Amino acid sequence: MEELWGTLAALADWPGARALRASWIAYLLVNAAHILGVALLLGTILVFDLRLLGAFSSVPLAVMGPLQLRVAAFGLCLAVLTGAWLISIRPTDYAANPAFQIKLALLAAALANIGLQHANPGFRRAMRGAPVTTAVRACAAASFVLWIALLVAGRWIGFA
């Protein structure tokens, strides 16, 4: 455990972390990029989940799905990279924050759910136009709840 705290403390000395601490403009821009990543991710994945759950059924999943998944993946990458950069300014404080710990657990669960959904043959068939199965709908419902919970946990970090 001591090694972990040592590694986290060393992360605070990373040049990117020093740059954020030294420049409010740099911090502002990275934070804005993080919010953009979250918006792209949640804005697309929640609509996609709702489609899997039966909303917007007039739009074929095969038409809307591929673009939404790409935008969500880009948003996820942007949010994770900028989030890690933001954490680097005070990594030991974040690691000790219960809200941050919950956010990481929710992120792990959401990513595992993505893996389950994409490994499901019913999901691949639904993306080609087949009816959405109950298992696919269950993963979509879990996804919807997990991403909203992640958003709330992220906002909670500043208050915990």
C-alpha positions as CSV (number, residue, x, y, z in Angstrom):
1,M,0.0,0.0,0.0
2,E,2.9,2.3,0.7
3,E,4.2,1.8,-2.8
4,L,0.8,2.9,-4.2
5,W,0.9,6.1,-2.2
6,G,4.5,6.7,-3.3
7,T,3.5,6.2,-6.9
8,L,0.6,8.6,-6.6
9,A,2.8,11.2,-4.9
10,A,5.3,10.8,-7.8
11,L,2.4,11.4,-10.3
12,A,1.9,14.8,-8.8
13,D,5.4,15.7,-9.9
14,W,4.7,14.8,-13.6
15,P,5.2,17.7,-15.9
16,G,1.6,17.8,-16.9
17,A,0.5,18.0,-13.3
18,R,3.0,20.8,-12.7
19,A,1.7,22.7,-15.8
20,L,-1.9,22.5,-14.5
21,R,-0.9,23.8,-11.1
22,A,1.1,26.6,-12.6
23,S,-1.5,27.9,-15.1
24,W,-5.2,28.5,-14.4
25,I,-5.7,28.7,-18.2
26,A,-4.2,25.2,-18.7
27,Y,-6.4,23.8,-15.9
28,L,-9.5,25.6,-17.3
29,L,-8.8,24.1,-20.8
30,V,-8.2,20.6,-19.6
31,N,-11.3,20.7,-17.3
32,A,-13.4,22.0,-20.3
33,A,-12.1,19.1,-22.4
34,H,-13.0,16.7,-19.6
35,I,-16.6,18.1,-19.5
36,L,-16.7,17.9,-23.3
37,G,-15.7,14.2,-23.2
38,V,-18.3,13.5,-20.5
39,A,-21.0,15.3,-22.6
40,L,-20.1,13.4,-25.8
41,L,-20.1,10.1,-23.9
42,L,-23.3,10.6,-22.0
43,G,-25.1,12.5,-24.7
44,T,-24.7,9.7,-27.1
45,I,-24.6,6.6,-24.9
46,L,-27.8,7.5,-23.1
47,V,-29.7,8.1,-26.4
48,F,-28.3,4.8,-27.6
49,D,-29.3,3.0,-24.4
50,L,-32.8,4.5,-24.8
51,R,-33.0,3.2,-28.3
52,L,-32.1,-0.3,-27.2
53,L,-34.8,0.0,-24.5
54,G,-37.4,0.8,-27.2
55,A,-37.4,4.5,-27.5
56,F,-36.9,6.2,-30.9
57,S,-37.8,2.9,-32.6
58,S,-38.6,4.7,-35.9
59,V,-34.8,5.2,-36.3
60,P,-33.1,1.9,-37.3
61,L,-30.4,0.8,-34.8
62,A,-28.2,-0.1,-37.8
63,V,-28.3,3.5,-38.9
64,M,-27.9,5.4,-35.6
65,G,-25.8,2.8,-33.7
66,P,-22.4,2.9,-35.4
67,L,-22.0,6.6,-35.3
68,Q,-23.2,6.9,-31.7
69,L,-20.9,4.2,-30.5
70,R,-17.9,6.0,-32.2
71,V,-18.8,9.3,-30.7
72,A,-19.3,7.7,-27.2
73,A,-15.9,5.9,-27.6
74,F,-14.2,9.2,-28.4
75,G,-16.0,10.9,-25.5
76,L,-14.9,8.1,-23.2
77,C,-11.3,8.4,-24.3
78,L,-11.3,12.2,-23.9
79,A,-12.9,12.0,-20.5
80,V,-10.6,9.3,-19.2
81,L,-7.4,11.0,-20.5
82,T,-8.3,14.5,-19.2
83,G,-9.7,13.1,-16.0
84,A,-6.4,11.3,-15.3
85,W,-4.6,14.5,-16.1
86,L,-6.8,16.5,-13.7
87,I,-6.3,13.9,-11.0
88,S,-2.5,14.2,-11.3
89,I,-2.5,17.6,-9.6
90,R,-3.6,16.0,-6.3
91,P,-3.5,12.3,-6.7
92,T,-3.3,11.3,-3.1
93,D,-6.2,13.5,-2.2
94,Y,-8.3,12.0,-4.9
95,A,-7.4,8.5,-4.0
96,A,-8.5,9.1,-0.4
97,N,-11.8,10.7,-1.5
98,P,-14.7,8.2,-1.0
99,A,-16.6,9.8,-3.9
100,F,-13.7,9.3,-6.2
101,Q,-13.4,5.7,-5.1
102,I,-17.0,5.1,-5.9
103,K,-16.6,6.8,-9.3
104,L,-13.7,4.5,-10.1
105,A,-15.8,1.4,-9.1
106,L,-18.8,2.7,-11.2
107,L,-16.4,3.3,-14.1
108,A,-15.1,-0.3,-13.8
109,A,-18.7,-1.6,-13.7
110,A,-19.7,0.5,-16.7
111,L,-16.7,-0.7,-18.8
112,A,-17.4,-4.3,-17.8
113,N,-21.0,-3.8,-18.9
114,I,-19.8,-2.5,-22.3
115,G,-17.7,-5.6,-22.6
116,L,-20.7,-7.8,-21.8
117,Q,-22.9,-6.0,-24.2
118,H,-20.5,-6.1,-27.1
119,A,-19.7,-9.8,-26.5
120,N,-23.4,-10.6,-26.7
121,P,-24.3,-12.1,-30.1
122,G,-27.8,-10.6,-29.7
123,F,-26.2,-7.2,-29.6
124,R,-24.3,-7.8,-32.8
125,R,-27.5,-9.1,-34.5
126,A,-29.5,-6.0,-33.2
127,M,-26.9,-3.7,-34.7
128,R,-27.6,-5.4,-38.1
129,G,-31.4,-4.9,-37.7
130,A,-32.6,-7.9,-35.7
131,P,-35.0,-7.4,-32.8
132,V,-33.4,-6.4,-29.5
133,T,-33.2,-9.3,-27.0
134,T,-34.0,-9.1,-23.3
135,A,-30.3,-9.5,-22.5
136,V,-29.4,-6.6,-24.7
137,R,-32.1,-4.5,-23.0
138,A,-30.8,-5.5,-19.6
139,C,-27.3,-4.3,-20.4
140,A,-28.7,-1.1,-21.9
141,A,-30.7,-0.5,-18.7
142,A,-27.6,-1.2,-16.6
143,S,-25.6,1.1,-18.8
144,F,-28.1,4.0,-18.4
145,V,-28.1,3.7,-14.6
146,L,-24.3,3.3,-14.4
147,W,-23.4,6.3,-16.5
148,I,-25.9,8.5,-14.7
149,A,-24.4,7.3,-11.4
150,L,-20.9,8.0,-12.6
151,L,-21.9,11.6,-13.5
152,V,-23.3,12.1,-10.0
153,A,-20.3,10.5,-8.4
154,G,-18.0,12.8,-10.4
155,R,-19.9,15.9,-9.3
156,W,-19.8,14.6,-5.7
157,I,-16.0,14.5,-5.6
158,G,-15.8,18.2,-5.2
159,F,-18.2,18.1,-2.2
160,A,-16.8,15.0,-0.3
